[in-house]
Amino acid sequence: MDVRFSVALDQPPQQRDFAVAAGDDFRVLLDVYANDVDDGSEPVDLSGATLTLKVADCVYPSLTVTAAGAAESAFVFVPDNTKDACGRLPFRIYMDSGDGKRTTLAYGSMVVRNDRAAGWPSGSDYGWRYGRGWQV
């Protein structure tokens, strides 16, 4: 399965959300254009830049997938990347150029559906029972 995003460098980063199943092989494909116009132009060649897709900055463990800059960059996910993940995980795609500049290209949520994950809430519910309020 492939997830494809297109972004323009003359626009602020835009939110992009996508959903996957835990443990699947998939790629996130990114086309970067110089301007946000529908003129049939080709994506910008980002050779020399490093693109990074970082998932779940605030959640342990975070996941970072990098790709070499190209006309179309591909972030490849293998089953081990998401086999234990579950839920809505924030992500950010950014580009580090050769001159030390970092640019955020897109951000959003990767929703991971995992039928093997334990249901929420797990363990004690601290007294809450089926909407009847606090039980003493």
Buried (B, 14 or more C-beta within 10 A) or exposed (E): EEBEBBBBBEEEBBEBEBEBEBBBEBBBBBBBBEEEEEEEEEBBEBEEBBBBBBBBEEEEEEBEBEBEBBEBBBBEBEEEBBEEBBBEBBBBBBBBEEEEEEBEBBBBBBBBBBEEBEEEEEEEEEEEEEEEEEEE
